[in-house]
Amino acid sequence: MGNFIFNETERTIAVRYIKSRRIEGFISVSAWFSLVGIILGVATLIVVMSVMNGFRTELVDRILGINGHLIVYKKNGLSIENYNKIVNQISDTQNVIAVTPHLEAQALAKTKNTVLGVIIRGTKWSDLPAKKLLWKSLDQNTIENFKIRQNVILGYRLAQRLNVSVGDYISLISPNVMETAIGVLPIKQNFMVGGFFDIGMYEYDNNFVFIPWKKAEKFLSTKKIAHGIEIFLQNPKITQNVFSDLSSKLDKNLSIIDWKKRNSSFMNALDVEKNVMFVILTLIILVATFNIISSMIMLVQTKKSDIALMRTMGASKYLIIRIFMLTGSIIGMLGTIIGAILGIVVSINIETIRNIISTFFGQELFSPQIYFLSKLPSNINFNEVFVVMGVSITLTLLASIFPAWKASKISPAEALRYE
């Protein structure tokens, strides 16, 4: 960049001023600190933005990997009675690739030594492939156990907490009750564990139990009803178009909710956090640019005689401004480029670095219980990388203006009076 804007004389003098000399050792050290500050600021900003992007992408993929893009409910929390008819209506809508009814309820899961609250989902075997992330995590034995033997599928973290293996039995206690000769009792039923799923999202892996549809109907004392209907689309970005089509097609007693609305508070929190982190971490670069200002002002003071000599030899004020702006810009551009490379390398290897640090200190740095995901994600958006680089270079250019202007104001006569 400098080759096209600045001539060879300006580049030579600027580079010479940056190099360390014994009489200006402190100034050189200050410049190096400025360089390191910019490198760390740019790298940190890129890493944090990449992790935030990765977190959002992974979270959305996992939410949509087990839930529909749109979900149809009966208003006032009632069950959907004619769900097969509604499924056929929705299936005819453009861009819809799968429609899956489900039964859902909370229950208690009991084993020999453990009792836990769980969420049960009654689903048909033919509807499982629509939940792509869930389907990919199932092995062939698990699929056969669910389809043929009518066994249940548990999240692997839930299975660990219950201490069960494939072939073991768990007791599920329904919130529904039945009347008996001795009074009202909760419904309890034993289910064989047919396998486990692992989608990498703590909330689902730790709480969900999938039950074959017929057994779910019996357990929940329901018949020919659905609690909700999930709709899977070709592209999540066209959710609003399909929403509009279905709103005019379906009964007014039905409520349609898209995945963004269902998770709106969480998604909004992610966006706010990302923007706040960008502003806060940009301050690191801003602090580094103030170091550039201080080191450049000290450099101008020590180079008064050089500036005076150049002025007496015919150098214009404009030339002096360009020399000192280039001096500050070299520090800024060098720090920005190195910081960007460092940030990209760290972002690519962030999970490996996390594991190394966790092992070294013996502490979990990314708890899945808190962050919902099992691994620290990273997704580099190069448009954002260029924005960060642009902000950094712009700040360093602005930081160089005042010292360069001060240098151009030095009077040759005053500077050489005591030389």
N, C-alpha and C positions, 0 to 999 in steps of 0.2 A: 504493500500500500504506500509505504514511504517513498519507494522508488519513483512513483508517478507524481507525488505531490511535492516532494522536497528535492532540491538539486544536490549534487555531490558534495559541494562545499558545506551546505547545511548539515548533511548527514555525517560528514567527517567530524565536524566540530561537536555535534550533539553526542555522537558515540564517544568521543574523547572526554567530554565532560562527565559521562556516566562512569567511565573507568575509574578505578580507585587510584588515588595518588596520596602520598604520605601526608601532605599538608591539608588534604580534604578528606581524611580518613573517616571522620564522624559523618560527613555528608554522604559518603558512599555507603556507610553502614545504614544510615537512615533510608537511603534509596532502596537498599536490599530488603529492609523491613517492609517498605511499601510494596515491593514486588511480592514478597511472601504473603503479605496481607491480602493482596488482590488474588493470588493463586488460591489461597484457602477460601476466600469469600466466594469466588466463582465456582470452585469445585464443590463446596458445601451446598451452594444453591442448586447446582445441577443434580447432585445426589438426592437432596431432599425432594425436589420437584419430580425426579424420576420415581422415587419410592412412592410418593403420593399418587402419581399416575398409575403405577403398578398396583397399588392398593385398591384404587377405584376400579381398574380393569378386572382384577382378579375377583373382587367382591361382586361386581355386576355379572361376570361369567358364572360364578357359583350360584348366585341368586337365580339367574335364568337357567342354570343347568339343572335345577330341581323344581323350579316354579315356572308357571306360564307367564308370557308377556302381558296377558290380560286375564283377569279372573272375574267370573260372573257369580254373583251372590243373589239370594232372595232378600229383598228389603225387610227390615225389622228382624233380621237374624233367623228367619224361617228357612225350612228346607225346601229344595227345588223338587217338586213332585214329578213333573213331566220332563225330566232331564234328557231323555233320549230324543224327544222331539226338538228340544232346544239345541242339542248337540248337532242334529242334522241341519238345522237352520244355520248355525255358525259355520259348519263345515263347507257350506256353499259360498262363503264369503271369500273374496279375492285376498290372496297373500296369506291365508291361514293354512298351515301345514299339518296341524294336529289339534284335536279337541279332546280333553280327558276329564271326565267327572271324577270326583273324589269324595270320600267320607273322612271327616277329621274330628278328633276329640282328644281331650286330655285323659290320662289314666295313670294308675300306679303300677309300676313294674316291680314284681317281687321275686327274689330268688332266696336261697337258703339263709343268707346273712345280710341281704341288702334290700332296701325298698327305695325306689326313686320315682319321681314324677316324670312322665314322658308324654310326647305328642304322637298319637297314632294316626296313620294315614291309610285308609282303605282304598286300594287301587286295583285295577284289572291288569293282568299280566301283559296284555297287548298294548297297554298305555305306557309301560315302563320305558320303551325306546325313545319316546318323545322327550323324556327327561335325560338329555344326552350325557351330562356329567355323571348322573347317578348310574346310567346304563353302562358307561365305560368302566366304572369302578367295580362292576359285578363280574365274577368269574362264571364259568359254565355250570359248575355244580350249584352255585347259588341260584342261578336262573332256573335250573331244573327243579331245585327244591321248592322254589316259589311257585312255579307253574304246575308241576305235577303233584308234589307232596303237600302243597298248600302250607308251607312253612313261612315264618315271618323273617324279615330282613331288618337287622339293627345297624345303627351307626357304630363303627368300630370302637369309638371312645366310650359310648354307652355300654357296649359289650364288656370293655375292660372294667368299667365301674361295677357292672353287675357280676363280673367274673364268670362269664359263660362262654362256651365254645359251641361249634356247630354240632347239632344233635342234642344239646341240652334243652331243658324246658324252662320257660319263664311263666309266671302267673301275672295276668293283667287284670286289674280291678277297675271296672267301669264306674263312672259317676252316676250312671243309671242304676235304678234299684228294681227289685222284684218283690212281690208280696208272697210270703210263705205262711205256713201254719204258726210259726214262731215269731212272725213279725216281718218288717221290711228289711231286706238284706241287699247289699251291693252285689252286682253281677261280677262273678269271678270266673276266669277261663284260663286254661293252660295252653300254651303255644310252643311248638318246637322251633328252635332257632335253625334257620336254613342257611344263613350266611350273613356277611357284613358288607357295608358300603363305606367308602372313604372318599368324600368329595373335597376334602381339604378345608372345609369351613366348620369351625368348632361348634357353632350353634346347631347345625344339622347333625354332625357326626356324634354329638353328645346327647341328643334329645329325641331323635326321630326313630319310629318303628313303622315299617311298611307291612301291611297285612293284606292278604288276598281278599278280593271284594266280597265274596260269599261269606267268608269267616268274619269279616268286618261288619257286615250286615247283621249277622247273628249276635255278635258280641255287643254291638251298639243298639240292638233291638230295633232295627230299621228295615224297611222293605220298599224297594222301588223308589227310593229318593236319593238325592245327592246333596251334600252340604256346599259344594262349589263346583264350578266348571272352569278348568284352566284352558287357555287358548295359546298355542305356540305359533309364532309368525316366522316368515322367511327372514325378515330384517327387523330388529328392535326399533330402528329409526322411523318405521312407518306405523308405529303404534297408534298415533293420533288419527290417521286415516281410517284404520280398521275400527277404532273406537267410534268414530262418527258413523260409519256404516252400520255397526251393530246397534247403536243407540236408536236409530230409526227403524231397525228391523225387529228388535226383540221387545218383549212385553214390558210395559212401564213399571211393573212390580219388581223387575230385575235391576240390579245395580252392577255396573261394570267399572272395575278399578284396574288401572294399568300399573305395571311394576314400578314406575317412577313415583307414582302417587303413594303406593304402598310403602315405599322406602324413602319418601321425600325428605323427612327430617334428617335421616342419615346422610343422604346425598348432599343436601344443603350444607350440613356440617362439614363434610369433606371439602366442598368448594370453598367455604369460608376459611377453613384451616389452611388450605393450599394458598389462598391469596394472602392471608396474614403471614404465613411463613415466608412467602416471597418478599413481602415488604420488610419483615424483620431481618432476614438474611441479606437483603440488599444493603442494609445499614453496615454490615461488615465491610462490603466493598467501599461504602461511603467513608468509613473510618480510614481505610487504606488510602483513599484519595486525599484525605486531609494530611496524611503523612507525606504524600507527594508534594503538596503545597508547601509544607514546612521545609522539606529537604531542598526544594527548588528555590525557595526564598534565600536559604543559607547559601546555596550555590551561586545565586545572583550576587550576593554580598561579596563572596570570595573572588568572583570573576569581574569585578568592577573595572579593573585595569584592562583586562582583555576586551571587555565591551567598549571601553573608551578608545582603545587602539583600533578596533574594527570600525568604530564610528569615524575616527580621524582619517582612516584609509578609504572612507567613502561608503561604508555599510549603512544602509538605511535602517530606520526604526523597524520597518516591516521585516527586514532580514533578521534582526535581533529577536523579534517576536517569534518568527518561524523557527529559529534555532532552539529557543528554550521550550516552545510548544512541542517540538519534535523530541526533545530530551525527556519531557514528561510522558509523551505519547508512547515512546519506546518502552518505558517501564510498564505502562498500562497495557499495551498490546501484548507484550511478552508475558506478563502475568495472566492476562485473559486467556491467551492461547494455551499456556501450560496448565492453567486451572481447568480449562474446558476438557483437555485431554485427560487430566487426572480425574475429573468428575465422571467422565464417560467410562473410564477403566474401572473405577470404584463401583459405579452403578451396575455395570455388567457382572461384577463379581461380588455383589453386596451380600448374597446369601452365604458364600464361602467365607467372607470376612466376618460375618456375624457368628458363624459356627466357630471360627478360630478364637474370636474374642470371648465367646461364651465358654469355650473349653478352658481358655487361659485363666479367666477370672472365676470360673465355676458358677456363673450366674446366667439365668435365662434372660436374654435381651429382648426377645420378641415373643411374649407369652400368648399362645393361641386363645387362652381364656379371655384375654382382654381385647386382642386385635382380630379375633374371629378366624384368621387364616393360620395355617400350619407353617408356612414359609414366608420369609420377608421378600415381597415382590418388588420388581423394578421394571419400569417401562420408559425407555428414553424417547422423549418427543424432541426431535431435532429442531423443530420450529421454536420450541421453548429454549433450547440450547443457544440458538442464534439470538433470541431476544435477550438472554442473560449476557451473552458476549457483547451485544450492542449496547446494553445498559452500562456495562463495565467500561467499555472503550469511551462511551460518551462522557461518563463521570470523570475519567482520567483526562480527557481532552479539556473539559470545563475546568478541572483543577489546575491545568497548566496555563490557563489564560492569564490569571492575575500575576503570577511570578514573571511570565513573559512580558506582560505589559509594564511591570515595574522595571525590568531590565531595559526596555526601550526608552524609559524616561531618564536613565542615567546620563548626566551631562559629562561629556569628555573632559572639559576643563576642570570640573570639580573632582572627577575621579583620578585625574593625573596630577593634581596639585601637590599631593604628598608622596608621590611615587619617585 
